Amino acid sequence: MKLQVVPARTGIAWVRQGIKTFWRQPLALSGMFFLFMGLISLTSYLSYVGTLLGLMMLPTITLGLMAGAREADLGHFPMPRIMFIGFQQGASQSKSLLAMGAIYALMFGVVLMLSSIFDGGDFARLYLLGGSLNEETLLSENIQTAAVFCMIMYVPLSALFWHAPALVHWHSQPLAKSIFFSTMACLANWRAFAVFGLTWLSLFISTSLILSVISLVMEDGQLSMMLMLPAMMLLAAMFFASSYHSFRECFVSEPVLA
């Protein structure tokens, strides 16, 4: 395994490759993403424990989505069980992924705790316990500041774990090294990841605007709302497919495990 530095324009290539991969197996990959969302939604019913469990599951499940994208890229039909492929390669890998999930949940919890400096913990409670998003909440300047703080802090947190599950699974890297190399890959290729992120952001915004225009033309205010959620979820599935390509091209050697 060797870290590879790629030019900024590669970020757009990752997006194109992810979209192309998705359309090779659209039913399977969208189904896997809906399963992912379903699992996370189920954990939310368990309040604090469920939120913690959902956060701990994220590294393993995102690895499963990347593995599904790899299968589709190879021309295979990814089965639902691939979502938990990280737990199918022995006890050592399972322990590493569980420990990674615990570290991720802990660090995310620290970010939420720090956000309470701005709003007294209102945003953190809303995230952890759920609740209705009324107009007063949405317009609260303190909660908005806390939310923006969490979004900013999530960028370096993502860098730590972006490639880490894949490095554990496909390159048999120990936990500490996988997090280290994931961080180094994101730092070394920050220009490509910036282009990657901005391209996806523009796609999400453009899709939202197009659906709004269609709704206006059809004179049906509910149409855009009906189409928005499935459209965003399909784009999110494509996003996870493209994350596999970012991993594959940031490290020279090809994955060796199934």
Buried (B, 14 or more C-beta within 10 A) or exposed (E): BEEBEBEBEBBBBBBEBBBBBBEBBBEBBBBBBBBBEEBBEEBBEEEEEBBBBBBBBBBBBBBBBBBBBBBBBEEBEBEEEBBBBBBBBEEEBBEBBBBBBBBBBEBBBEBBEBBBEBBEBBBBBBBBEEEEEEEEBEEBEBBBBBBEBBEEBEEEBBBBBBBBBBBBBBBBBEBEBBBBBBBBBBEBBEBBBEBBBEBBEEBBEEBBEEBBEEBEEEEEEEBBEEBBEEBBBBBBBBBBBBBBBBBBBBBEEEBEEE
